[in-house]
Amino acid sequence: MKEKWLNVSFRYGAVVVIIGVLAFFSATLPYFWTYDNLMDILGSIAIVTFVAIGVTLSLIVDGFDLSVGATVSLTTVVSASLMVWYEQPVAVVIIVSLIVGALVGLLNSLLIIKLRIPDLLATLAIMYIVSGIHQTYAQGYTIYNHMQFPDGSKAPGEISPAFLLLGQGKWLGIPISVILLLLAVAAVHVFLTYTKHGRQMYVTGGNEEAARLSGIRVKKVRTLAYIASGVFAAIAGILYASRVGSGQIDAGSPLLMEAVAAVFVGFSVFGSGKPNVIGTFIGAVLIGVLVNGLTMMNVQYFAHDIVKGVVLVLALAVTFYVLNRRRT
């Protein structure tokens, strides 16, 4: 009976927790279970979930990308500055920002694969470098429409209304950022589950030597995983700039921990016991629901982290306890 209970908790614990949290907030908060509030929750987690998808891809190949938060900050500042400082069209802004994210991912992979620096150390170093680059580039200022420079002159441009639609607009009553998020989650899930290259990522992360002996180009697979992680962080940076209508330095700093929490909660979804994008999305939803509900209950914001930490500990405790029992 104990073993059966553990297996059920392992497979459905995270889903049950989400349902329980929804039921609790619905019973205590009259305006929680409304369409507008649910859309607000999904809209609020869109940015962090894109970051979490990047972390998920790096974990799948047995890595860990700590630089995603700094990449979000960099691309947020870059995208805003291209419009405000240089009056570039939206297409150029998006393409350049995605390239910047890909370059950060490529730099990570070069340090890890070519120089054989451990993932955590390499991405930690890149995190500091990228953080310094974006603050130096912005000179410590938030970038906004027609901002004033230290010499008294003003920036000639402003954030494009078309760009703002990405983070603030709606289509058929659904935030565009939520639509983009759902499409991304579905696309990545199909890629990882039903394509050869997705399965190669899992094989590489599970046993790199066995993957190499079976003919998989593990260096290429790991390189592409880190580039994809940088690209998804760049998408998050674009959406952040679009959502707030400015380029804020250190915008991505708080997103790293939330993304990591969502990824590891996802380990326990449907008993996967491994990084997976559906679990990551459900983990992000759980965190978003908790933050939204606690805010509506007027719980002080600095207590939110305690609740999120407790939920993460419970999810991981069940997951890794069951996994260790299965191994032994």
C-alpha positions as CSV (number, residue, x, y, z in Angstrom):
1,M,0.0,0.0,0.0
2,K,2.9,2.4,0.8
3,E,4.5,1.7,-2.5
4,K,1.3,2.2,-4.4
5,W,0.7,5.5,-2.6
6,L,4.3,6.7,-3.4
7,N,3.9,5.8,-7.1
8,V,0.5,7.6,-7.3
9,S,2.1,10.7,-5.6
10,F,5.0,10.5,-8.0
11,R,2.9,10.5,-11.1
12,Y,0.1,12.8,-10.1
13,G,1.3,14.7,-7.1
14,A,2.1,18.0,-8.9
15,V,-1.3,17.9,-10.8
16,V,-3.1,17.2,-7.5
17,V,-1.3,20.1,-5.8
18,I,-2.3,22.5,-8.6
19,I,-5.9,21.4,-8.4
20,G,-5.9,21.8,-4.7
21,V,-4.3,25.2,-4.9
22,L,-6.9,26.3,-7.5
23,A,-9.8,24.9,-5.3
24,F,-8.4,26.7,-2.2
25,F,-8.1,30.1,-3.9
26,S,-11.4,29.6,-5.7
27,A,-13.2,29.0,-2.3
28,T,-11.5,31.9,-0.5
29,L,-11.3,34.5,-3.3
30,P,-14.5,35.4,-5.1
31,Y,-12.8,36.9,-8.2
32,F,-10.1,34.3,-8.5
33,W,-11.9,31.9,-10.9
34,T,-12.7,34.4,-13.6
35,Y,-11.6,34.4,-17.2
36,D,-9.8,37.7,-16.9
37,N,-7.8,36.6,-13.8
38,L,-6.9,33.2,-15.4
39,M,-5.6,35.1,-18.5
40,D,-3.6,37.3,-16.2
41,I,-2.0,34.3,-14.6
42,L,-1.1,32.8,-18.0
43,G,0.2,36.2,-19.2
44,S,2.3,36.7,-16.1
45,I,4.0,33.3,-16.5
46,A,4.6,33.6,-20.2
47,I,8.0,35.3,-19.8
48,V,9.4,33.0,-17.1
49,T,8.2,29.9,-18.9
50,F,10.2,30.8,-22.0
51,V,13.2,31.1,-19.8
52,A,12.3,27.8,-18.1
53,I,12.1,26.1,-21.6
54,G,15.7,27.1,-22.2
55,V,16.8,25.8,-18.8
56,T,14.9,22.5,-19.6
57,L,16.8,22.0,-22.9
58,S,20.1,22.5,-21.1
59,L,19.2,20.0,-18.4
60,I,18.1,17.4,-20.9
61,V,21.6,17.2,-22.2
62,D,22.9,17.0,-18.7
63,G,23.9,20.6,-18.4
64,F,22.6,23.7,-16.6
65,D,22.4,27.2,-18.1
66,L,22.7,29.8,-15.4
67,S,23.1,32.7,-17.9
68,V,19.5,32.8,-19.0
69,G,18.5,35.6,-16.6
70,A,21.4,37.8,-17.8
71,T,20.5,37.0,-21.4
72,V,16.9,38.2,-20.8
73,S,18.3,41.5,-19.4
74,L,20.6,41.9,-22.3
75,T,18.0,41.3,-25.0
76,T,15.5,43.5,-23.2
77,V,17.9,46.4,-23.3
78,V,19.1,45.6,-26.9
79,S,15.5,45.5,-28.3
80,A,14.5,48.7,-26.5
81,S,17.6,50.6,-27.5
82,L,17.3,49.6,-31.2
83,M,14.0,51.3,-31.3
84,V,14.6,54.2,-29.0
85,W,18.2,55.0,-29.9
86,Y,18.4,53.9,-33.5
87,E,14.8,53.9,-34.7
88,Q,15.0,50.4,-36.2
89,P,11.9,48.5,-37.5
90,V,10.4,45.8,-35.4
91,A,11.6,43.0,-37.7
92,V,15.2,44.1,-37.3
93,V,14.8,44.4,-33.5
94,I,13.4,40.9,-33.2
95,I,16.1,39.3,-35.4
96,V,19.0,41.1,-33.8
97,S,17.7,40.2,-30.3
98,L,17.4,36.5,-31.3
99,I,20.9,36.5,-32.7
100,V,22.2,38.0,-29.5
101,G,20.6,35.2,-27.5
102,A,22.0,32.6,-29.9
103,L,25.5,34.1,-29.5
104,V,25.3,33.9,-25.8
105,G,24.3,30.2,-26.0
106,L,27.1,29.6,-28.5
107,L,29.6,31.1,-26.2
108,N,28.4,28.9,-23.4
109,S,28.8,25.8,-25.5
110,L,32.3,26.8,-26.6
111,L,33.4,27.1,-23.0
112,I,31.7,23.9,-22.0
113,I,32.5,21.7,-25.0
114,K,35.8,23.0,-26.3
115,L,37.5,24.1,-23.1
116,R,35.7,21.5,-20.9
117,I,34.7,23.9,-18.2
118,P,31.9,22.4,-16.1
119,D,28.5,23.7,-17.1
120,L,27.7,25.5,-13.8
121,L,31.0,27.3,-13.8
122,A,31.0,28.3,-17.4
123,T,27.4,29.6,-17.5
124,L,28.0,31.4,-14.1
125,A,31.0,33.2,-15.7
126,I,29.0,34.1,-18.8
127,M,26.2,35.3,-16.5
128,Y,28.5,37.8,-14.9
129,I,30.0,38.8,-18.3
130,V,26.6,39.3,-20.0
131,S,25.3,41.2,-16.9
132,G,28.3,43.6,-17.1
133,I,27.9,44.0,-20.9
134,H,24.2,45.0,-20.8
135,Q,24.7,47.4,-17.9
136,T,27.7,49.0,-19.6
137,Y,25.8,49.2,-22.9
138,A,22.8,50.9,-21.2
139,Q,25.2,53.0,-18.9
140,G,23.0,51.9,-16.0
141,Y,19.9,53.6,-17.4
142,T,16.4,52.3,-18.1
143,I,15.7,52.8,-21.8
144,Y,12.4,54.5,-22.5
145,N,10.7,56.7,-25.1
146,H,12.7,59.9,-26.0
147,M,14.8,59.4,-22.9
148,Q,17.2,62.1,-22.0
149,F,21.0,61.5,-22.2
150,P,23.5,62.8,-19.7
151,D,24.6,65.5,-22.1
152,G,21.0,66.9,-22.2
153,S,20.0,65.5,-25.6
154,K,17.1,63.2,-26.1
155,A,16.7,59.9,-27.8
156,P,15.0,60.2,-31.2
157,G,12.8,57.1,-31.2
158,E,10.2,55.3,-29.2
159,I,9.0,51.8,-28.6
160,S,6.9,50.7,-31.6
161,P,3.2,50.1,-31.1
162,A,3.5,47.0,-33.2
163,F,6.2,45.7,-30.9
164,L,4.1,46.5,-27.8
165,L,1.4,44.2,-29.1
166,L,3.6,41.2,-28.5
167,G,3.5,41.7,-24.7
168,Q,0.3,43.8,-24.3
169,G,-2.0,42.9,-27.2
170,K,-4.8,40.3,-27.3
171,W,-6.3,38.2,-30.1
172,L,-9.8,37.0,-29.5
173,G,-9.5,37.9,-25.9
174,I,-6.4,35.8,-25.4
175,P,-3.0,37.6,-24.7
176,I,-0.7,37.2,-27.7
177,S,2.1,36.3,-25.3
178,V,0.0,33.4,-24.1
179,I,-0.6,32.2,-27.6
180,L,3.1,32.4,-28.4
181,L,3.8,30.4,-25.2
182,L,1.3,27.6,-25.9
183,L,2.7,27.3,-29.5
184,A,6.2,27.1,-28.1
185,V,5.4,24.5,-25.5
186,A,3.6,22.4,-28.1
187,A,6.4,22.7,-30.7
188,V,9.1,21.8,-28.2
189,H,7.1,18.9,-26.8
190,V,6.6,17.5,-30.3
191,F,10.3,18.0,-31.1
192,L,11.5,16.3,-27.9
193,T,9.0,13.4,-28.0
194,Y,8.5,12.6,-31.7
195,T,11.7,13.5,-33.6
196,K,15.0,11.8,-33.9
197,H,16.9,14.9,-32.8
198,G,14.8,15.3,-29.7
199,R,15.4,11.7,-28.6
200,Q,19.1,12.2,-29.3
201,M,19.1,15.0,-26.7
202,Y,17.7,12.7,-24.1
203,V,20.2,9.9,-25.0
204,T,23.1,12.4,-24.8
205,G,22.0,13.6,-21.4
206,G,21.4,10.1,-20.1
207,N,24.7,8.6,-21.0
208,E,27.1,10.7,-23.2
209,E,29.6,7.9,-23.8
210,A,26.9,5.5,-24.9
211,A,25.4,8.2,-27.1
212,R,28.8,8.8,-28.7
213,L,29.4,5.0,-29.3
214,S,25.9,4.8,-30.9
215,G,26.9,7.4,-33.5
216,I,25.3,10.5,-32.0
217,R,27.3,13.7,-32.5
218,V,27.1,14.6,-28.8
219,K,29.1,17.8,-29.2
220,K,26.7,19.1,-31.8
221,V,23.7,18.1,-29.8
222,R,24.9,19.9,-26.7
223,T,25.9,23.0,-28.7
224,L,22.5,23.3,-30.2
225,A,20.8,22.8,-26.8
226,Y,22.7,25.8,-25.4
227,I,22.0,27.9,-28.5
228,A,18.3,27.1,-28.2
229,S,18.5,28.0,-24.5
230,G,19.9,31.4,-25.4
231,V,17.2,31.9,-28.1
232,F,14.4,31.1,-25.7
233,A,15.9,33.5,-23.2
234,A,16.0,36.1,-25.9
235,I,12.3,35.6,-26.7
236,A,11.6,36.1,-23.0
237,G,13.6,39.4,-23.2
238,I,11.7,40.6,-26.2
239,L,8.4,39.9,-24.5
240,Y,9.6,41.6,-21.3
241,A,10.5,44.8,-23.2
242,S,7.2,44.6,-25.0
243,R,5.2,44.0,-21.8
244,V,6.7,46.9,-19.8
245,G,7.3,49.2,-22.8
246,S,10.9,49.9,-21.8
247,G,14.4,48.4,-21.6
248,Q,15.0,47.8,-17.9
249,I,18.5,46.7,-16.7
250,D,18.6,43.5,-14.6
251,A,15.1,42.7,-15.8
252,G,16.0,39.0,-15.9
253,S,17.7,38.7,-12.6
254,P,14.7,37.4,-10.6
255,L,13.5,35.1,-13.5
256,L,16.3,32.6,-13.2
257,M,15.2,31.1,-9.8
258,E,11.6,31.1,-10.9
259,A,12.5,29.3,-14.1
260,V,14.6,26.7,-12.2
261,A,11.8,26.1,-9.7
262,A,9.3,25.5,-12.6
263,V,11.7,23.1,-14.3
264,F,12.2,21.0,-11.2
265,V,8.6,21.0,-10.2
266,G,8.1,19.6,-13.7
267,F,10.2,16.6,-12.8
268,S,7.3,15.3,-10.7
269,V,4.6,15.8,-13.3
270,F,3.1,12.5,-14.5
271,G,6.1,10.7,-13.0
272,S,8.5,11.8,-15.6
273,G,11.5,12.1,-13.3
274,K,13.4,14.0,-15.9
275,P,13.3,17.5,-17.6
276,N,10.3,17.8,-19.9
277,V,8.6,20.8,-21.4
278,I,5.0,19.9,-20.4
279,G,6.1,19.4,-16.8
280,T,8.0,22.8,-17.0
281,F,4.8,24.5,-18.2
282,I,2.7,22.9,-15.4
283,G,5.3,23.9,-12.9
284,A,5.2,27.5,-14.1
285,V,1.4,27.5,-13.9
286,L,1.6,26.3,-10.3
287,I,4.0,29.1,-9.4
288,G,1.9,31.7,-11.2
289,V,-1.2,30.5,-9.5
290,L,0.5,30.7,-6.1
291,V,1.8,34.2,-6.7
292,N,-1.6,35.4,-8.0
293,G,-3.6,33.9,-5.2
294,L,-1.2,35.1,-2.5
295,T,-1.3,38.6,-4.0
296,M,-5.1,38.7,-4.0
297,M,-5.0,37.6,-0.4
298,N,-2.8,40.6,0.4
299,V,0.0,38.3,1.7
300,Q,3.2,40.4,1.9
301,Y,5.3,39.9,-1.2
302,F,8.5,38.8,0.7
303,A,6.5,35.8,2.0
304,H,5.8,34.5,-1.5
305,D,9.3,32.9,-1.8
306,I,8.7,30.9,1.4
307,V,5.5,29.3,-0.1
308,K,7.2,28.7,-3.5
309,G,10.2,27.1,-1.7
310,V,8.0,24.8,0.4
311,V,6.1,23.7,-2.7
312,L,9.3,23.0,-4.6
313,V,10.7,21.0,-1.6
314,L,7.6,18.9,-1.5
315,A,7.6,18.2,-5.2
316,L,11.3,17.3,-5.3
317,A,11.1,15.2,-2.1
318,V,8.5,12.9,-3.5
319,T,10.2,12.7,-6.9
320,F,13.7,11.9,-5.9
321,Y,12.6,9.6,-3.0
322,V,10.7,7.4,-5.4
323,L,13.5,7.5,-8.0
324,N,16.1,6.5,-5.4
325,R,13.8,3.6,-4.2
326,R,13.5,2.4,-7.8
327,R,17.3,2.5,-8.3
328,T,17.9,0.5,-5.2
